[in-house]
Amino acid sequence: MKSRHNNYAFLFYDIADEFSEKGKYRVAKVFKICKKYLKHHQKSVFRGNITPANQKKLSHELKKVIDENLDFVTIIKVRNSGSFEEEVLGNDEKESESLFL
């Protein structure tokens, strides 16, 4: 079986109770971890090129920080440029990398 190599990913998160001390801590930690591997796109949205090895590291680090009963993190993996199209509505002046560099 041919191995699949992720070359682009979107990550979205929602950390519960961000106004408590524990929640603030988790939000900051999750943000910092995501920023190591992907580009910050908007609020709790990250995207960018990522290798399969780095995707595993990212998931592992996040699992150590989040509360799996309260928090939500999703990673959408785009496997090739032929199966994805991006449409931007509104102001797109924010510096962001293009999909599939």
N, C-alpha and C positions, 0 to 999 in steps of 0.2 A: 504494500500500500504506500502510495506517495505521501510524504509528509506535507502538511500544510504550513506555510509560513505567513504569519500575519505581518503585514507591512504598514498598516494604518489602523488606529483605534480611536474611538470616542469613549470618554469616561464621564459619567454623570453621578453625582452623589447627593444625598440628603441625610445629614447627620441630625438625629433627634435631639431636642432639648438643648439647642445651641446657646441658650441664655443661662444655663446652669454652669457652674465651674467645670464639671466633668464634660459637658457638651462642648464648651468653648475649647477645652483641651483637645478633644477628639477632632473638632473642625479644623483647628490649626495644624494638628498632626497629619490629618488626611490631605489637606491642601499642600503641605510641605512634601509629602511623599509623592503625590501626583505630579507636582512641579519638577521633581527629579527625572521623571520619565516622559512627560508629555508637555505640550504647550498649553498654558492657561488661555482659554478662549472667552469664557464669560461666566461670572459668578462661580457656580459649582460644576462647570463644564470644562473638560480638557480634551485635547485631541492632538494627534501627531503620529509620526512614524515610530514604530517600536518593534524590536526583534522579539521572537518567541521567548528567548531567555529573559529579556527584560520584562516582558509581560508577566512571566511567572514570578519574578522578583517583586514586581509591583503588587500583584495579587497577594503574595505572601506577606509583604509588609503591611498592606491594608488590613488583612485578616487579624494581625496582631494588635491593631489599634481600635477598630470599630467594635461596637456592641452589636452582634448579629441579631439580637432580639429587637433592637430599636432603630438601627441605621440601615441605609440602603445605598449600595454602590452597584452600578452596572457598567460593564465594559462591552462595547459593541466593536467587534473585530471585522474589518473590511479585508477580505482575502485577495481581491484583485481590482484594478482600476476599471475593468470592463463591467463591473456589477454595481457601480456607484455613481451617482450624480448629485452635485450640490447646487441648490438654488438659494440665493441670498436675497432677502427682501429688506429694504431700508438701507441705512447708512452702514457701509462696509469699510469705513476708513481705519478701523482698528487693525494694527499690524498683526497679521496671522499668516501662518504658512499655508500655501496652497495644498490641496489634496494631491497626493501622488507626485511628489517632487521628482 
